[in-house]
Amino acid sequence: RNVKMVAATFGFGFALALALATPEPRPEVSQQITWFYATSLTSGAHFLTSLGFAEVNGTKQASLCRIFHAAPSHFLGVCDSRPAPTCPKGPEGSKDAPPVTYTLVVPGTREVDAWHSHLTALGPRVVRVTAPGHSIRFAVYAFNFYDVLADGLGCYRFEVQAFQDPAWPKPECPPIAVPIPVAVAPPTRPMAVMAAPPTPLLPPPPPPPRRVTLDLFVASKCPDASRCERMLEPVLQAVGELVEVRLSFLGERTAGGGVACLHGESECVGNKAQLCTHKHWPSHVDVDTRGLPAHLNWLLFLRCAAEAEGGRPFNTTAASRIPGNTHACLQRYSVPSATADAIDACVRGAEGATLLAEAVARTHTLCGHHSSRPKTACKSCTMSIEGKPACVLDEGAVYNCTGLASSQAWVARLCDAAARAGWAPSALPLACRAPSMAAGGPSRPGPSWPTVQGHSYASIDPRSSADFAIRYFGATLLSDSRPRCLGKADERPPREVSVRLPRHADFRGGGLALRFVSNPRKPGGAYDTAAHTAAMTLLFGNLSVNTGHHWNQYFDFHLGFYARPSDLIAADLLRDGVPFFTGQSAGVYQSIYVAIPGTGHIVEVLGDWYLPALPPCHVRFSSTDQFCSPKRRRRLRASAPPLPSLDLGVAYSPGDADTNKTTMAGADPRAAIDFAVRYLGGSPVQQHRGPMADGPCTTLAWAEWPDSHEWHVVRYDTADWVSSDGLRPAVPFNVSQLAEYVEALRDLTHGTYDQWLDHREVLSVGNLTELARVLRGDGVPFAVRSRPDEGTCSLLMDLPRNGLAVEVVSRVFDGAWLARRCAANEFDLCAPD
């Protein structure tokens, strides 16, 4: 391109010679395929599948050639479109054998030995394997293997090799083999999946009857209005599902048919703004709903409207910004512009005038007219339950509140009203059924309210799983139990290792305990947890490759937590060649997804981060990008200082971040969350990716606990459990089928402990006795297990119709029935059930 400039200086002949001597750079090569030929396409493809290579499905040439992932952007193809080579004496038996060697290059000798163990375990009917050895001449450590079928790929030599030459370049992306420090046996075929799901152990709740009416008689610019709304917030977080809040306003009708409000015309506009917002509020908003059920999250608007300058509630009418902050509050909660326009039209038009006239008339009928005399007539704020006076808050003083001196008393009163309205006991929230546990409700929990403590994983090698968490997440070792079991030696010895994740003093929280358990003596069915781990290892493939392995249903089994800084974790994973992937938004990476060795599960390490040297193959779509609606990260209520970003030079604000969460792939998300609300102290949360049923793509249901830990239960309908990798029957179940399989195997009625219980969420509670009473009263099956060395006892339950398990643990279990059960049933890795 500089020929003209050179010619002008040195002459055209010199410039032409220079141009010819400097060739243009070669075109880019983005992917590579090595083709093999077999007499039988089925036999050749079967050999590659047996080795664990994932197939690329859906290609137009699939009837002639089948293609498999080998390494990042590298593929193996097998065809029967032309004659296959022949070698009667084997690929090394004569000089006529094809001089072709296909070499899989791995990082080191450990990986060569791991491949050797993996292939040897397939057996001599699948593959012939030579012994590994060092070659000084070529500076490699390697072995060969061959297809045993002559009509397959039996005339090709395959090699697994690690270079011991420092001049050999390192790969840009981690290798295809997952560096698990233990051998993973190939999965066995499971028992046939039943044609119909088993009868659910817990029947779905009946449709709820009429909600209890809680009337608030207020004036929008009166400070006592916002005081009583804030006073009731923890009550509504605990039992809001039972309650319908109705606003009525103080005022008088005018001779012209209008309304005169207590604090003038601007208050009338503010009253209409609140009534119109209630009527037109969208069913879903993009905010932290603070534990309120969906039908009450319009109350968030009242909280915002009550703010004075600086964000604190106004204490005088003069300090009120109502109605001037109406649009700002709608914007805060991402109310769609069309809805905001409808609210504005309502306020300005006949609709708002009608709503206000009806509200004032209702006040006159149920509460009376306002009077300035103390403790007489109708005051702002007067509260009534089911039309009966309940309490008055006026001039900052509370009176006429017989029996309602605390949030717990309010909860009890509303629970009683709901029972009288026809709510079945089993449909009531936990705060109603276990009042001593509530002590103020989920937002202000007493010492006995359930909170998420950690998570348990079934693992084929608990110590390796724990060491991974220690090395990369900064976890600390808590315990390592290796019992000496009598009887026949186990192929995988029972073991249980516990670690604790780092605890943060800011919005990140943390401190969850992770338990890794090898429990081979427990029943697991024909398809046990070890087979599932092996199947998931095949399904996940190389997490560092962003082609071919897209998001699948089983990725939605993942714990999300904050650990060490994410950029440091990513650098360590890259250094050690551990596969992982991340998502990207606005130039930064969001979360790290990585598999914990031996568990068949990935985890999501939360946090925004950046690493300039991250190869692009680590960036892929997450589940969020494939749902019908995009992910919107929560706006946290915490007001913590932002975290510095090492590379971006910008602040990472806790005001727009993920919360600690447990994502579960479930066949029936709503049933799981209903169970969490009814028995585990969770509050239903409106998720921020669209409505509960997100069209044909996915079904989502969320719950939240007092420390802001969330459950996200997902049925991802459009994600095949094998994605595009063609791993049937190695991955035998989709999520719904696995739920059926586990539900059929599980027998908590008789206290049986199965292997699948080792995959469970763990919650702690101050006293286990009242929860056990509620479960027994409803006929919910559960098993009891204790740990005398820790002084704890646990209830193990099943999330109905999902095959998922949960443990609730406590140091207090003082009821006579429960104390006997705890004493008689210990966690025992050596026991058969």
N, C-alpha and C positions, 0 to 999 in steps of 0.2 A: 504493500500500500504506500510505501515511501519511495517507489521507483522514480517518480517525477522529481522529487527533491534531490535524490542522489544523482540523477542524470544532469540536473542543472549545475551540480558542483563538480562531478568527476567525469561526465560524459555518459551517453546513453549505453554504450557497450558495456562499461563497467557496472552500471546499474542493472542491466539485464542479467549479466552473469551472477551478480549478487542475489537477485530475485530467484534465479533458478537454483542456486545453491542453498536457499533457505526455504524448505518446503512448508506449506501451510500445516497447522496442527491437524491431526486426524479427527474425523467426526467422533462424537461421543458414543460410547457403548453403555447403555443403561441397564441391560439385563443379558443373561447368558443361559443357553440351554445346551445340554449334552444329550445326544440321542442314542438310544440303544434299540436293537431290533430283536424281536422274539418271534418264534413260530406261533406261540399262543399269547395273544395280548393279555388275556386274563391271568395267565401264569406269571408273565413278566411284571404286570402291575401288582399282583399279589405279593411278590417278593419285596418290592419297594414299600408296600403298605406294611408288611410284617416288620421291616426294619424301623418303622416309626415315621416315615416320611409322609407328609400331609399332601393330599392330592388337590390340584386345582380343578374344581368342578365347573361344569357348564360350558366348556369350550366346544366350538363347532366341530372340531376334529376328534371328539372323544371316541367315536366308533373306530377310528384308525390309530389314534395315538392318545396316550394318557400322560399327563404332566404332573410332576411332584415338586414341592419346595425342597431345596437342599440347604441353601444358605441365603443370606440377604441378597435378593435380586438374582439368585442362581437356581436353576431348575434342572431336574432330570426328566427326560422324556422316553417313553417306551412305545414302540410302534410294531405293527405287523403289516405295514404298507409296502415293505420290500423284504426280500429273503433274509432270514437271520443267518449269521455265521454258523458254521458247523465245526465241531471239534470232538470227534469220537473218543479221543483219549483225554478229554478235559482241556481246560484253557491253558494248562501248562504242560500238557502231555506230549506235544510234538512241536516241531518248528513251524507247522502250518497253523498253529493256533493264532487267533487275531492278536496282534501286538498292541493291545489297548489295555491300559490300566486307569481306572477311575479312582482318584484319590480324594478322600475326605480329610481336610487339614483341620486339626484341632489344636488348642493352645499349648497343651503340654502332655507329659506322660500320664498324669492322673486321668485326663480325659481319654487317652488311648486305652488305658486299662478299664475305664468305665464303659467305653464302647465294646471292649472285648467281653466284659461280663454281661452286658446287655444282649449281645448277639449269641453268646454261648447259651444264655438262658432260653433262647428261642428253640433250641434243640437241633439235633443233626438232621431231622426231617425237613427243616426249613433252610438251614444255612450251614456251610462248612467253613470252619474258622481255623486259621493257623495260629501258632503261638506268637505273642509279641516279642520283639527283640530290638536291640540297638544296632545301627549300621554306622560304623566309624567312617566308612568311605563316603557315605552320603550325608552324614551328620543328621540322622533322623532316628526316631523310635517309632516302629510301625508293626502292623500285621496285615495279612490278606484275608479276604473272605469271598465265598462264591455261592451262587444259587445252586441248589442241588438238582433243580429240574432242568433237563436238557432243552425242553421246549419253552423254557422261560428265558433267564439271562445267564444260563450256565456256561456260556462261552465268553464271558467277560470276567476280568479280574478286578476286584474291588479292594481298596486299601484304605486303612485308617492310619494317619501319620501325623506326628508332631515334629516340627523342625527343632533341631538343637544347634542351629546356626544363627548367631546374633544378627547376621545380615538379612535374614528373612523378615519381610515387612509384616507388621501387625495388622489385623483386619480393621477396617473403619468402623464396623459394627460388631457386636459380640457374636460368637459362633451360634450355630443352630442348636447345639446340644445344651440342655439346661444343666448347669453345674450343680447337680444334687449330690451331696457327699455320700449317699447310700444308693445301692442298686435298687431299681424299681422293677418289680416283676410285671410281666404283661398281664392285663386284666383278663379274668375269666369271664365266659359268657354267663350272664345272670339268669335267674329263673325267669320264666315267661311273665311278662307284665300282665296283670289281670285285666280282663275285658272291661270291668266296671270298677270304679273306686269303692273302697270299703265304706261301710256306714260310718258317718262322722261320729266321733266320740262325744262331741258337744254340739247340740242342735243350734242352728242360727237363732238369734233373738227374734221375737215377734216384732212386727212394725210398731214403733213407739206410739203411744196415745198422745193426746193433746198435751202440749207443754204448759207448765205453770206460768201464769201471768204475773210479772213483777212490774208494777207501775211506779214510775218516777214522776212526781209533780214538781216542776222546776221552772226557773227563769234562766235563760241561757247565759245572761251576763251576771248572774249572781254567783259569787265565789262558792257558796254552799252546794250549788249544782255539781260543780266539778269535784268537790270534796266527797260527796256521796257516791259519785261514779267511781272515784278512785278507791273508796272504802269497799265497794262491792266487787272490784276487779278480781281479787283472789278467790272470792266466793264463786264467781262466774267461771273462773278458770277451773275450779274443782267440779262444779255441777252444772255448768252452763248448758249442757246438752238437754237438761230438763226444763230450761227456763226460756220464756219469751219476754224480752224487755220492751216495755211500751212507754214512750215519752208523752207526757201531757204538760201543758204550759199554763202558767198563771197569767191572768189577764181579764179584761172585761169586754163585753160586746158593746159597740158604739151604736148611736142612734141610726147611723147610716148603714148598719149591717156589717161593719168592719170589726177590728179587734184593737183595743188599746193595751199595750204590753206594759209590764211593771217598770221597765227602765227605758221607755220611749220607743220610737219607731225603729231605731237601729237594732234594738233587741228583737222586735218583730221579724225583721229580716233574718237575724241570726236564728230565731226559732224556726222559721220556715226553711232555712238552710239545713238545719238538723233533721227536720221531718222529711224534706225532699231527699236528702242524702240517704236516710234510712230506707225510703221507698225504692230508690233507684240504685242502691249500692250494688256493685257487680258481685257475682257469686264467688269470684276468685280475685285476689289481689296479690301483688308481688311484694309482700312484706313478711316480716316476722309477726305473726298474729298473736304472740304472747300467750299461747295456750288457749285462746278463745276458740270455741267451735265456729264453723264457717258461718252459721246463721247469725252470729253475734259479732263478727269482726268489724261491722260498721261502727261499733263503739270506739274503735281506734280513732275515728274522725272526731268524736267528742273529746278524747284525750288531747288531740292536737289543737282543736279549737280553743281549749281551755288554757293554752300556754300564753304567757305574757312575754315581753321582751326578755331574751336570755334563755327561753325554753322552760322556765319554771311556771307552775300554775299561778294564775292571777289571784291576788288576795283582796282586791278591791274592784268594784265595777269599773272605775276609771282606768284601771290597768288592763281591762279586757280588750282584746283585739277583734272580738266578734262584732260584725260579720266580715270584717275586712280580710281575715285570713282564710276564708273558705276555699279559694282556689289553690292557695299554697298547700293546704292540708290535703286536698284531693291529689295534687301532684306528688306529695310525699308518699302516698300509698299507690302511686302509679295507676290511678283510676283512668281508664281509657278516655280519650278526648270526647268521644261520642257520648259517653255516660256523663262526663262533666258538663257537656252542653245541655243534656237533658235535665240535670240537676239545676243548672242556671235558669233554664226556661221555666222549670217548676217554681223556683223561688220568685221569679219576676211575674209569673202569670196566675191564672185562675186556680190552677192545681194547688199551688202553695197556699193561696188564700183559703181554699177549702180545707186543706189539711190542718192549718192553724186554727180555723174556726171549730173544727171537730175536736181538736186537742183541748181547746179552752172549754168547750162544752163538756167534755169528759171530765175535766178538772172540777167543774162546778157540780157535776153529778156525783162523783166518787170522793172528792176531797173537800169541796166547798169553795168559798170565795176567800181571797187573800185579805189579811188585816195586818196593820202595823203593830198591833198590840202583841206583846211577848206571849209565846206559847198558847196562842189562840188561832182559830181558823186554819186555813191552808197555807203552809209555809214552803219556801224553796230551801231545802229539799224534803218533801214528804214521800215516804215509801209505803207501798201496800203490796200484800201477797194475796192473790186470788180475790181482790176487791176488799180485803180486810186490812185496816191500818196496822202497820208493822213498826215504823220507826220514823222519827223526825230529826233532821240535822239542820239547825238554824243558828246563824251567828257563830258558827264553829262549835256549838254545843249540841249534844245528842240527848234526846229525851223521848218519853213514851215508847221505849224500845224493850218492853218486858220480855225477858228471856233471850234477847239478841245482843248480848254484851260482847260477843266475839265473832270472828269469822266462822269458827267451828259451829257456833250456835246458829248462824245463818244457814250454813250448809245443812244442819240437821232439820231446820224448819222447812227448807225447800225440798229436802228429801221426803219428809212426811207429807208435804203437799202433793208431791209427785205420786207417792204411793196411793193417796186418796184419789188422785186423778186417773188411776188405773195402770200405773207403771208396774210391771212385774218385778219382783225383787231381783231376779237374775239380770234384768236389763238396767238396773241402777248402777251408776259409777261406783268405784271403790270407795270414794270418800263418804258415800251414803252407807255402805255395808260394813265398813271397818272404820268407824269414826275415831277411835283412839289412834289409828295410824295417821289419820289426816292431819289433825292438830293445825288446821289453817288451810289445808288444801295443797295441791301440787306446787303452787307458786311460792307458798311459804310453808314448806313441809315441816312436820314435826320430826323428831328423831327416828320415828319408825316408818317414815314414808320410803317406798322403794326408790333406789337409785341404781344406775348402771355401774357395775364394778369392774367388769372385764369380759373376757371371751375365752372359750375353750375350743381346742382343735384336736381332732383325731390325727395322729401323726405316725408314720411308719418308723420315724427316728426322732423321738422327742428332743434329745439333746442337740442334734443338729439343727432342728427347728429353733430351739431356744438360742443357740449360739448365733444363728442368723439375726435374730431380733437384737441380741446384745451387740453384735458387730456393727450392724447398719443403722439400727433405730436408737441406739444408746440405752437399751433396756438394762436392768440390773437383775441378777439371779436371785430368786426367792427360795426355791427348794428344788431338790432332785431326789425323787423317790424311786428306788429299784428293789422291790420286794423279792425275796427268795421264795418262789412258789414251789410247792411239793408236786410230785407227779412228773409226767413226761415233760421234757424240755420244750420250750416254745421256740418256733422258728424266729419269731420276733419277740424278744423278752418284754414282759410288761414293764412300763416305766412311765413316770409322770414328772414333768419339769415345768416349773412356774417362773415367770419373769414379770417385772413391772416396767411399764413404759415411763419415759420422763414426765415429770409433773411441771407445769408452767404456771406462773402466778398471774398470767394475764388471760385474755379471752380464749387462748388455746387450751386451757385446762390440762387434761391428761391424767397420768397416773393409773391408767387401766392395767389390770393384771391379765396376762396371757398364760394359759395353761395348755401344755402340749402332752397328749396322752396316747400311749400305745396300749391297747386293751384287747389283745388277740383272743383271750379266753371267753369274751362275751359274744353272744350271738350277733351275727351281722348279716345272715342270709347268704345265699349263693353269690351275691354281689356285695362284698363287704367293704369297709372303709379303705382297706389297702388296695383293693381292686379299683375303687373310685379314685384314689390318689393317682394310680397309674393311668387311668383313663383321662383324668384331668391334665396330667403331664403331657399326654399326646394331644389333647384338645387345645391346650394353651399354646403348644409349640414354642417358638422363639418369640418371647414378648418384645424383643428388640426389633422385630421385623414388622413394618407397617403395611405390608402387602400380603394378601391371602388370608391372614388370621385377623378377621374383623371381630368386633364385639360380639360375644355369644352370651347365651342366657346365664351360664355359670359364672361369668365375670361379675354378675350382680350378687354373688356371695362375697362381700368384702367389707372388712372393718375399715373405717376411716378415722385417722387420728393424726395429731401433730406430734412430731418426734424431734430429732435434731434438725438443724437447718437443711432444707431440701436440696440446696445446691451442693452441700457437703456430702449428703447421702448419694446424690447422683454421681458425683466425682468418684466416690468409693466404689459404686457399682460398676462404673465404666472401667476403673482401674483393675477390678477383679474379674471383669468379663461376665458379670451377672446380668441376664436379660431383664429389661424393664421398658415401660413406655410411659409417655406423658401426653397431655393435651396442650394446646397452645391457643392463647387469646390475646390480642392486642400486643403481640411481641413478647409476651412472657409465657412461661410454662405453668400449668396448673395441675398440681398433684403428681405423684409418682405411683405407678401401679407395678407391683412386683410380687412374685410368688414366694411364699415362705416354704422352703424345701420340706418335703415329706408330708405336707398337709393337703395338697390338692386345692389350695385356696390362695387367692391373691389378696393383697391389702392395698389400701389407698393411703399413702402418706400425704397429708394435706399441706397446703401452703403454696403461694406463688413463688417462683424462683426463676433463675436464668443462669445458663452456662454457655459461654460463647462457643466452646468446642463440641457441643452436643451434636452428634451425627444426626441428620434428618430422619434416618430410619427409626429413631426412637419416638417420633411424634406421629400419633395416629388419632383417629376419631375415638372418642369415648362413647359410652352408652348415651350420654346426653345429646350428642350430635345426631343420633339416629332415632331419638324419640320424635313424636309428631311436633312437639313444641320445644324451643330451646331452653337450656338451663339458665336460671336466673339465680345468682348466688344471694344468700340471705343477707339482709341488713341487720347486723347483730345489735342487740340492745346494750352491749358492753361499751363503756366509754373509756377504753384503754388507750394508752399512747401507741402510735403506729410503730411497726417494726421496720428497722432499716433494711434496705436491700443492698447487698454487697456490690452487685454489678450494674444495676439499673440507675442508681443514683436517685431513686424515687422512693416514696414511703409506701409501705404495704399496710393499708388501713384495716383495722378490725371491723370497721363499719360496713365492709362489703367482702365477706369471706365465708368459707364453709365452716360448719360446726362439726364437732366430733359426732360420728354417726356409725350405725351398723346397717349396711345395706344387705337385704336378704332377697334372694330369688324365690318367690312363693307362687304356688298355684292359685291361691285366693288371698290377695293382699288385704282386702277389707276384713276378712275373718281374722287374720293375724292381728291387725290393729284393734279390732273390736275386743279381742281377748286381752290385749295389752291395756286397754282402757278399763275394762271390767275387772281385771284381776291383778294387774302389775303396776298400777299407779301412773300409767302414761296419760298424756293429754293429746287428743287428736289435733293434728296440725294440718292446716291447709298447705299442700305442697305448691311449689312455685313453678311448675312446668305445665300448667294447664289444669283442666278439670280432673276429677278423680278418675274417670275413664277417659284416657287421652286418645279418643277415637279408636281406630283399628290398630294402633301401634303398641300401646302398652297400657297397663292398669297400675296405678300408683296409690299407695296409702301410707301416711306418715303418722308418727307419734313422737312426743317429746317428753323428757323427764326434767326435774327441777334444775339440774346442772346443765341444761341445754343439750344433752346428748339426745340424738334422734334415732329413730328407726325409720328406714325407708324400705318398704316392702314392694317389690316390683314383679309384675308378670309381663315380660317383654315378648309380646306375641309375634312380632315380626322378625325376631332373631332366632334362627335355627340353632339348636344347641350345639351342632357341629359346624356352624357357620359355613364357610365355603371349602372346608377341608376334607370332606368325605370320610369321616372317621367311623361311621357305622361299620360293624357292630362294636368296635373298640370303645366307643362312648355310647352305651346302650340306651340311655334314658334321656328324654328332655326333662325339664324341671318338674312339670306336672306329673309325668310318669314316675319320676323318682319319689315325689311326695306320696303317691299311691303305694309304691313299693315299701317305703319306710313306715307309713301308717299301718299297712297290713302286718308288718313285722313287729311293730311296737305293742307292748302289753304293760302299760303302767298300772292298770287295774290290779294286777297281781304283783306289782313292784319290780317287774323284770327290768334289768339294766341292759340295753343293747348297745352295740358299738356306735351306732349313729347318734346316741345321746352325747357322745364326746364332742360333737360339733354343736355348741350351744352358747347362747348369750347368758351372762351371769349378772344378776342383780342382787343387791344387799338390802336388808330391811332390819329395822331395829328390833322387832319382835315377830317371830314367825307364827305365833299361836293364832292370832286373829285371821291371818290369811289362810291358814290351814282350815279354820272353822268355815270360812266363806266357801272355799273349794269343796269341802265335804258336803256343805249344805246344798250346793248346786250339782253335786254328783260329778264333778270334774276329776278325771283320773290323774293321779300324781304318785310318784315314788318318793320315798324318804331315804336319804343317805346322810350319814354324819361323818365328821372327821374329829375324833376325840383328841388327837394331838394338837389340833387348832382350836378346839372348843366350839366348833360350829356344827350346825345341822342345816340341811338343804331340802327343798322341795323341787322335784324335777317334773316339768310339765311339757305337754305337747301343744304347739300352736295349731289348732284344728285345721284340717284340710290342707296343711302345708308341709307336713313331715319335718317341721322345724322344732327345736327344743329350747327350753329356757330353764335356768336354775335360779331359785331365790334362796339366798343363804343368810343366816343370822347366828349371832352368839346367844340369843335369848329364845328359848322354846320351852316355856314354863307350863304349858297346858299338860295335864296328866296323860291324855291320849298321845299327844305328839311327843312328849318326853320319852314314853315307852318305845314308840316307833324309832326315834332317833337312837336310843340305846341299843336297839336290836338290829339296826341296819347301818353298817359302816361301809364307806367307800372301800372296796377291796379289789385290787387289780388281779388277785389270784383267783377270785371266785368266778364260777362259770356264768353267773347272771347277777 
